[in-house]
């Protein structure tokens, strides 16, 4: 019994200090996000029905992604409520 408790305690200590696969994935995605932003700083013109808006490309893509994420989460919530 004592060995089992020692192994659990040792295991807990290792998982708190080590980089887990999830943390590594988040770090990789954060670095890729920063590279994406710095590579897409050129201004682009976007037509919103009538007005033409000029903004950096990364802002336009981020806004599109956020709109898509909001639509997806709304549909997921609507499906759960049924």
N, CA, C and O atoms as a printed pandas DataFrame, in Angstrom:
     atom_number atom_name residue_name chain_id  residue_number  x_coord  y_coord  z_coord
0              1         N          UNK        A               1    0.832   -1.190    0.000
1              2        CA          UNK        A               1    0.000    0.000    0.000
2              3         C          UNK        A               1    0.880    1.259    0.000
3              4         O          UNK        A               1    0.577    2.234   -0.688
4              5         N          UNK        A               2    1.937    1.230    0.752
5              6        CA          UNK        A               2    2.820    2.384    0.849
6              7         C          UNK        A               2    3.468    2.693   -0.509
7              8         O          UNK        A               2    3.598    3.858   -0.887
8              9         N          UNK        A               3    3.871    1.650   -1.234
9             10        CA          UNK        A               3    4.485    1.847   -2.540
10            11         C          UNK        A               3    3.511    2.510   -3.511
11            12         O          UNK        A               3    3.899    3.366   -4.306
12            13         N          UNK        A               4    2.254    2.109   -3.439
13            14        CA          UNK        A               4    1.235    2.669   -4.310
14            15         C          UNK        A               4    1.060    4.169   -4.039
15            16         O          UNK        A               4    0.935    4.960   -4.974
16            17         N          UNK        A               5    1.052    4.554   -2.769
17            18        CA          UNK        A               5    0.920    5.971   -2.413
18            19         C          UNK        A               5    2.144    6.762   -2.860
19            20         O          UNK        A               5    2.017    7.894   -3.327
20            21         N          UNK        A               6    3.335    6.168   -2.720
21            22        CA          UNK        A               6    4.553    6.838   -3.165
22            23         C          UNK        A               6    4.550    7.050   -4.679
23            24         O          UNK        A               6    4.962    8.102   -5.169
24            25         N          UNK        A               7    4.083    6.042   -5.411
25            26        CA          UNK        A               7    4.018    6.168   -6.865
26            27         C          UNK        A               7    3.035    7.248   -7.279
27            28         O          UNK        A               7    3.304    8.020   -8.200
28            29         N          UNK        A               8    1.886    7.305   -6.594
29            30        CA          UNK        A               8    0.901    8.351   -6.927
30            31         C          UNK        A               8    1.466    9.728   -6.626
31            32         O          UNK        A               8    1.291   10.648   -7.426
32            33         N          UNK        A               9    2.137    9.894   -5.497
33            34        CA          UNK        A               9    2.722   11.188   -5.133
34            35         C          UNK        A               9    3.805   11.585   -6.141
35            36         O          UNK        A               9    3.877   12.741   -6.559
36            37         N          UNK        A              10    4.641   10.622   -6.525
37            38        CA          UNK        A              10    5.688   10.915   -7.504
38            39         C          UNK        A              10    5.074   11.270   -8.848
39            40         O          UNK        A              10    5.541   12.180   -9.533
40            41         N          UNK        A              11    4.034   10.553   -9.218
41            42        CA          UNK        A              11    3.376   10.813  -10.494
42            43         C          UNK        A              11    2.748   12.207  -10.507
43            44         O          UNK        A              11    2.841   12.917  -11.508
44            45         N          UNK        A              12    2.117   12.597   -9.416
45            46        CA          UNK        A              12    1.510   13.934   -9.339
46            47         C          UNK        A              12    2.564   15.017   -9.488
47            48         O          UNK        A              12    2.329   16.011  -10.175
48            49         N          UNK        A              13    3.709   14.850   -8.865
49            50        CA          UNK        A              13    4.776   15.842   -8.953
50            51         C          UNK        A              13    5.308   15.986  -10.357
51            52         O          UNK        A              13    5.625   17.091  -10.800
52            53         N          UNK        A              14    5.406   14.882  -11.054
53            54        CA          UNK        A              14    5.929   14.913  -12.420
54            55         C          UNK        A              14    4.945   15.601  -13.356
55            56         O          UNK        A              14    5.359   16.385  -14.209
56            57         N          UNK        A              15    3.649   15.324  -13.215
57            58        CA          UNK        A              15    2.684   15.903  -14.137
58            59         C          UNK        A              15    2.525   17.401  -13.926
59            60         O          UNK        A              15    2.176   18.116  -14.865
60            61         N          UNK        A              16    2.770   17.885  -12.734
61            62        CA          UNK        A              16    2.647   19.326  -12.511
62            63         C          UNK        A              16    3.831   20.079  -13.090
63            64         O          UNK        A              16    3.682   21.238  -13.478
64            65         N          UNK        A              17    4.994   19.462  -13.161
65            66        CA          UNK        A              17    6.183   20.143  -13.644
66            67         C          UNK        A              17    6.440   19.921  -15.133
67            68         O          UNK        A              17    6.971   20.798  -15.815
68            69         N          UNK        A              18    6.070   18.776  -15.620
69            70        CA          UNK        A              18    6.400   18.426  -17.010
70            71         C          UNK        A              18    5.449   19.110  -17.993
71            72         O          UNK        A              18    4.340   19.514  -17.646
72            73         N          UNK        A              19    5.916   19.219  -19.197
73            74        CA          UNK        A              19    5.059   19.736  -20.266
74            75         C          UNK        A              19    4.194   18.589  -20.778
75            76         O          UNK        A              19    4.695   17.603  -21.317
76            77         N          UNK        A              20    2.929   18.736  -20.602
77            78        CA          UNK        A              20    2.013   17.709  -21.089
78            79         C          UNK        A              20    1.804   17.905  -22.585
79            80         O          UNK        A              20    2.104   18.976  -23.112
80            81         N          UNK        A              21    1.301   16.898  -23.270
81            82        CA          UNK        A              21    1.023   17.054  -24.708
82            83         C          UNK        A              21    0.048   18.196  -24.988
83            84         O          UNK        A              21    0.172   18.878  -26.006
84            85         N          UNK        A              22   -0.913   18.410  -24.100
85            86        CA          UNK        A              22   -1.861   19.508  -24.299
86            87         C          UNK        A              22   -1.163   20.857  -24.208
87            88         O          UNK        A              22   -1.443   21.755  -25.002
88            89         N          UNK        A              23   -0.257   21.006  -23.247
89            90        CA          UNK        A              23    0.485   22.273  -23.112
90            91         C          UNK        A              23    1.380   22.506  -24.319
91            92         O          UNK        A              23    1.489   23.631  -24.806
92            93         N          UNK        A              24    2.015   21.459  -24.800
93            94        CA          UNK        A              24    2.871   21.589  -25.983
94            95         C          UNK        A              24    2.027   21.995  -27.188
95            96         O          UNK        A              24    2.445   22.843  -27.977
96            97         N          UNK        A              25    0.847   21.403  -27.339
97            98        CA          UNK        A              25   -0.036   21.752  -28.455
98            99         C          UNK        A              25   -0.464   23.212  -28.373
99           100         O          UNK        A              25   -0.503   23.905  -29.390
100          101         N          UNK        A              26   -0.783   23.683  -27.174
101          102        CA          UNK        A              26   -1.186   25.085  -27.004
102          103         C          UNK        A              26   -0.022   26.009  -27.344
103          104         O          UNK        A              26   -0.217   27.032  -28.001
104          105         N          UNK        A              27    1.182   25.663  -26.905
105          106        CA          UNK        A              27    2.346   26.497  -27.225
106          107         C          UNK        A              27    2.609   26.537  -28.727
107          108         O          UNK        A              27    2.909   27.598  -29.274
108          109         N          UNK        A              28    2.501   25.395  -29.395
109          110        CA          UNK        A              28    2.710   25.340  -30.842
110          111         C          UNK        A              28    1.656   26.183  -31.559
111          112         O          UNK        A              28    1.980   26.928  -32.484
112          113         N          UNK        A              29    0.398   26.066  -31.135
113          114        CA          UNK        A              29   -0.661   26.859  -31.759
114          115         C          UNK        A              29   -0.463   28.354  -31.512
115          116         O          UNK        A              29   -0.740   29.167  -32.394
116          117         N          UNK        A              30    0.011   28.723  -30.326
117          118        CA          UNK        A              30    0.263   30.136  -30.033
118          119         C          UNK        A              30    1.380   30.680  -30.930
119          120         O          UNK        A              30    1.268   31.785  -31.461
120          121         N          UNK        A              31    2.443   29.915  -31.095
121          122        CA          UNK        A              31    3.541   30.348  -31.964
122          123         C          UNK        A              31    3.064   30.450  -33.406
123          124         O          UNK        A              31    3.382   31.419  -34.096
124          125         N          UNK        A              32    2.304   29.462  -33.868
125          126        CA          UNK        A              32    1.769   29.521  -35.234
126          127         C          UNK        A              32    0.839   30.720  -35.417
127          128         O          UNK        A              32    0.840   31.353  -36.473
128          129         N          UNK        A              33    0.055   31.027  -34.401
129          130        CA          UNK        A              33   -0.823   32.198  -34.463
130          131         C          UNK        A              33   -0.035   33.490  -34.592
131          132         O          UNK        A              33   -0.397   34.369  -35.373
132          133         N          UNK        A              34    1.050   33.607  -33.820
133          134        CA          UNK        A              34    1.888   34.803  -33.917
134          135         C          UNK        A              34    2.565   34.899  -35.279
135          136         O          UNK        A              34    2.641   35.986  -35.852
136          137         N          UNK        A              35    3.052   33.793  -35.801
137          138        CA          UNK        A              35    3.663   33.795  -37.139
138          139         C          UNK        A              35    2.627   34.216  -38.176
139          140         O          UNK        A              35    2.925   35.013  -39.067
140          141         N          UNK        A              36    1.419   33.686  -38.062
141          142        CA          UNK        A              36    0.341   34.041  -38.987
142          143         C          UNK        A              36    0.063   35.541  -38.946
143          144         O          UNK        A              36   -0.071   36.174  -39.993
144          145         N          UNK        A              37   -0.024   36.112  -37.749
145          146        CA          UNK        A              37   -0.305   37.546  -37.617
146          147         C          UNK        A              37    0.810   38.375  -38.245
147          148         O          UNK        A              37    0.537   39.309  -38.998
148          149         N          UNK        A              38    2.073   38.039  -37.940
149          150        CA          UNK        A              38    3.183   38.836  -38.451
150          151         C          UNK        A              38    3.387   38.676  -39.956
151          152         O          UNK        A              38    3.950   39.562  -40.599
152          153         N          UNK        A              39    2.941   37.571  -40.518
153          154        CA          UNK        A              39    3.069   37.365  -41.960
154          155         C          UNK        A              39    1.920   38.008  -42.744
155          156         O          UNK        A              39    2.046   38.212  -43.951
156          157         N          UNK        A              40    0.813   38.330  -42.089
157          158        CA          UNK        A              40   -0.365   38.861  -42.781
158          159         C          UNK        A              40   -0.739   40.251  -42.263
159          160         O          UNK        A              40   -1.882   40.494  -41.877
160          161         N          UNK        A              41    0.234   41.152  -42.259
161          162        CA          UNK        A              41   -0.021   42.502  -41.765
162          163         C          UNK        A              41   -0.410   43.476  -42.870
163          164         O          UNK        A              41   -0.761   44.620  -42.582
164          165         N          UNK        A              42   -0.355   43.050  -44.124
165          166        CA          UNK        A              42   -0.704   43.942  -45.230
166          167         C          UNK        A              42   -2.184   44.294  -45.178
167          168         O          UNK        A              42   -3.025   43.470  -44.819
168          169         N          UNK        A              43   -2.483   45.533  -45.541
169          170        CA          UNK        A              43   -3.883   45.966  -45.574
170          171         C          UNK        A              43   -4.598   45.344  -46.760
171          172         O          UNK        A              43   -4.012   45.114  -47.818
172          173         N          UNK        A              44   -5.865   45.081  -46.555
173          174        CA          UNK        A              44   -6.702   44.538  -47.623
174          175         C          UNK        A              44   -8.043   45.253  -47.606
175          176         O          UNK        A              44   -8.515   45.683  -46.553
176          177         N          UNK        A              45   -8.642   45.376  -48.763
177          178        CA          UNK        A              45   -9.950   46.025  -48.858
178          179         C          UNK        A              45  -11.039   44.965  -48.845
179          180         O          UNK        A              45  -10.966   43.964  -49.558
180          181         N          UNK        A              46  -12.046   45.204  -48.023
181          182        CA          UNK        A              46  -13.163   44.273  -47.903
182          183         C          UNK        A              46  -14.449   45.052  -48.125
183          184         O          UNK        A              46  -14.661   46.099  -47.514
184          185         N          UNK        A              47  -15.295   44.547  -48.988
185          186        CA          UNK        A              47  -16.575   45.200  -49.257
186          187         C          UNK        A              47  -17.632   44.572  -48.351
187          188         O          UNK        A              47  -17.886   43.369  -48.414
188          189         N          UNK        A              48  -18.238   45.399  -47.514
189          190        CA          UNK        A              48  -19.328   44.980  -46.631
190          191         C          UNK        A              48  -20.630   45.535  -47.195
191          192         O          UNK        A              48  -21.085   46.600  -46.777
192          193         N          UNK        A              49  -21.224   44.825  -48.131
193          194        CA          UNK        A              49  -22.422   45.232  -48.859
194          195         C          UNK        A              49  -22.184   46.536  -49.611
195          196         O          UNK        A              49  -22.010   46.497  -50.829
196          197         N          UNK        A              50  -22.169   47.674  -48.954
197          198        CA          UNK        A              50  -21.956   48.940  -49.645
198          199         C          UNK        A              50  -20.593   49.547  -49.329
199          200         O          UNK        A              50  -19.850   49.871  -50.256
200          201         N          UNK        A              51  -20.228   49.717  -48.033
201          202        CA          UNK        A              51  -18.942   50.379  -47.760
202          203         C          UNK        A              51  -17.753   49.454  -48.027
203          204         O          UNK        A              51  -17.853   48.230  -47.942
204          205         N          UNK        A              52  -16.639   50.083  -48.349
205          206        CA          UNK        A              52  -15.377   49.356  -48.500
206          207         C          UNK        A              52  -14.537   49.667  -47.281
207          208         O          UNK        A              52  -14.271   50.830  -46.977
208          209         N          UNK        A              53  -14.117   48.616  -46.578
209          210        CA          UNK        A              53  -13.339   48.765  -45.350
210          211         C          UNK        A              53  -11.926   48.277  -45.622
211          212         O          UNK        A              53  -11.730   47.226  -46.232
212          213         N          UNK        A              54  -10.939   49.045  -45.165
213          214        CA          UNK        A              54   -9.539   48.641  -45.296
214          215         C          UNK        A              54   -9.025   48.255  -43.917
215          216         O          UNK        A              54   -9.118   49.032  -42.967
216          217         N          UNK        A              55   -8.481   47.043  -43.817
217          218        CA          UNK        A              55   -7.950   46.563  -42.537
218          219         C          UNK        A              55   -6.869   45.534  -42.811
219          220         O          UNK        A              55   -6.786   45.007  -43.921
220          221         N          UNK        A              56   -6.032   45.235  -41.810
221          222        CA          UNK        A              56   -5.039   44.172  -41.994
222          223         C          UNK        A              56   -5.730   42.835  -42.267
223          224         O          UNK        A              56   -6.807   42.562  -41.736
224          225         N          UNK        A              57   -5.109   42.021  -43.083
225          226        CA          UNK        A              57   -5.694   40.744  -43.456
226          227         C          UNK        A              57   -5.945   39.856  -42.246
227          228         O          UNK        A              57   -6.964   39.167  -42.192
228          229         N          UNK        A              58   -5.029   39.860  -41.266
229          230        CA          UNK        A              58   -5.203   38.986  -40.110
230          231         C          UNK        A              58   -6.431   39.377  -39.297
231          232         O          UNK        A              58   -7.070   38.510  -38.700
232          233         N          UNK        A              59   -6.776   40.666  -39.260
233          234        CA          UNK        A              59   -7.971   41.104  -38.526
234          235         C          UNK        A              59   -9.222   40.584  -39.235
235          236         O          UNK        A              59  -10.157   40.111  -38.588
236          237         N          UNK        A              60   -9.234   40.674  -40.556
237          238        CA          UNK        A              60  -10.386   40.193  -41.319
238          239         C          UNK        A              60  -10.566   38.685  -41.140
239          240         O          UNK        A              60  -11.688   38.212  -40.964
240          241         N          UNK        A              61   -9.470   37.933  -41.184
241          242        CA          UNK        A              61   -9.559   36.484  -41.012
242          243         C          UNK        A              61   -9.945   36.110  -39.583
243          244         O          UNK        A              61  -10.699   35.160  -39.372
244          245         N          UNK        A              62   -9.431   36.851  -38.604
245          246        CA          UNK        A              62   -9.790   36.604  -37.208
246          247         C          UNK        A              62  -11.277   36.870  -36.985
247          248         O          UNK        A              62  -11.953   36.091  -36.313
248          249         N          UNK        A              63  -11.786   37.961  -37.543
249          250        CA          UNK        A              63  -13.207   38.284  -37.396
250          251         C          UNK        A              63  -14.067   37.201  -38.047
251          252         O          UNK        A              63  -15.092   36.806  -37.492
252          253         N          UNK        A              64  -13.654   36.721  -39.216
253          254        CA          UNK        A              64  -14.398   35.657  -39.883
254          255         C          UNK        A              64  -14.383   34.382  -39.050
255          256         O          UNK        A              64  -15.405   33.707  -38.931
256          257         N          UNK        A              65  -13.241   34.051  -38.478
257          258        CA          UNK        A              65  -13.137   32.870  -37.623
258          259         C          UNK        A              65  -14.000   32.983  -36.376
259          260         O          UNK        A              65  -14.632   32.009  -35.966
260          261         N          UNK        A              66  -14.030   34.166  -35.771
261          262        CA          UNK        A              66  -14.867   34.369  -34.579
262          263         C          UNK        A              66  -16.350   34.256  -34.916
263          264         O          UNK        A              66  -17.122   33.677  -34.152
264          265         N          UNK        A              67  -16.745   34.811  -36.061
265          266        CA          UNK        A              67  -18.144   34.688  -36.482
266          267         C          UNK        A              67  -18.493   33.214  -36.705
267          268         O          UNK        A              67  -19.569   32.765  -36.308
268          269         N          UNK        A              68  -17.601   32.470  -37.332
269          270        CA          UNK        A              68  -17.830   31.044  -37.542
270          271         C          UNK        A              68  -17.907   30.277  -36.227
271          272         O          UNK        A              68  -18.742   29.385  -36.078
272          273         N          UNK        A              69  -17.037   30.620  -35.267
273          274        CA          UNK        A              69  -17.059   29.949  -33.967
274          275         C          UNK        A              69  -18.353   30.250  -33.217
275          276         O          UNK        A              69  -18.924   29.367  -32.577
276          277         N          UNK        A              70  -18.811   31.492  -33.297
277          278        CA          UNK        A              70  -20.075   31.848  -32.642
278          279         C          UNK        A              70  -21.251   31.113  -33.272
279          280         O          UNK        A              70  -22.132   30.627  -32.563
280          281         N          UNK        A              71  -21.267   31.030  -34.593
281          282        CA          UNK        A              71  -22.345   30.284  -35.269
282          283         C          UNK        A              71  -22.304   28.811  -34.884
283          284         O          UNK        A              71  -23.346   28.210  -34.621
284          285         N          UNK        A              72  -21.119   28.228  -34.850
285          286        CA          UNK        A              72  -20.983   26.827  -34.472
286          287         C          UNK        A              72  -21.413   26.557  -33.045
287          288         O          UNK        A              72  -22.075   25.555  -32.773
288          289         N          UNK        A              73  -21.039   27.450  -32.121
289          290        CA          UNK        A              73  -21.440   27.244  -30.723
290          291         C          UNK        A              73  -22.942   27.446  -30.555
291          292         O          UNK        A              73  -23.561   26.758  -29.744
292          293         N          UNK        A              74  -23.539   28.367  -31.297
293          294        CA          UNK        A              74  -24.991   28.554  -31.236
294          295         C          UNK        A              74  -25.706   27.295  -31.709
295          296         O          UNK        A              74  -26.650   26.834  -31.068
296          297         N          UNK        A              75  -25.254   26.737  -32.839
297          298        CA          UNK        A              75  -25.891   25.530  -33.356
298          299         C          UNK        A              75  -25.707   24.343  -32.405
299          300         O          UNK        A              75  -26.605   23.513  -32.264
300          301         N          UNK        A              76  -24.548   24.266  -31.759
301          302        CA          UNK        A              76  -24.321   23.191  -30.790
302          303         C          UNK        A              76  -25.256   23.329  -29.604
303          304         O          UNK        A              76  -25.836   22.341  -29.154
304          305         N          UNK        A              77  -25.410   24.533  -29.095
305          306        CA          UNK        A              77  -26.312   24.760  -27.967
306          307         C          UNK        A              77  -27.768   24.493  -28.363
307          308         O          UNK        A              77  -28.532   23.925  -27.582
308          309         N          UNK        A              78  -28.143   24.899  -29.566
309          310        CA          UNK        A              78  -29.518   24.676  -30.024
310          311         C          UNK        A              78  -29.800   23.176  -30.162
311          312         O          UNK        A              78  -30.903   22.721  -29.858
312          313         N          UNK        A              79  -28.819   22.422  -30.613
313          314        CA          UNK        A              79  -29.008   20.982  -30.768
314          315         C          UNK        A              79  -29.123   20.295  -29.410
315          316         O          UNK        A              79  -29.893   19.345  -29.270
316          317         N          UNK        A              80  -28.370   20.759  -28.403
317          318        CA          UNK        A              80  -28.439   20.162  -27.057
318          319         C          UNK        A              80  -29.780   20.412  -26.397
319          320         O          UNK        A              80  -30.252   19.583  -25.619
320          321         N          UNK        A              81  -30.393   21.531  -26.693
321          322        CA          UNK        A              81  -31.672   21.887  -26.049
322          323         C          UNK        A              81  -32.837   21.072  -26.562
323          324         O          UNK        A              81  -33.872   20.989  -25.901
324          325         N          UNK        A              82  -32.688   20.463  -27.739
325          326        CA          UNK        A              82  -33.779   19.663  -28.301
326          327         C          UNK        A              82  -33.966   18.389  -27.591
327          328         O          UNK        A              82  -34.846   17.606  -27.948
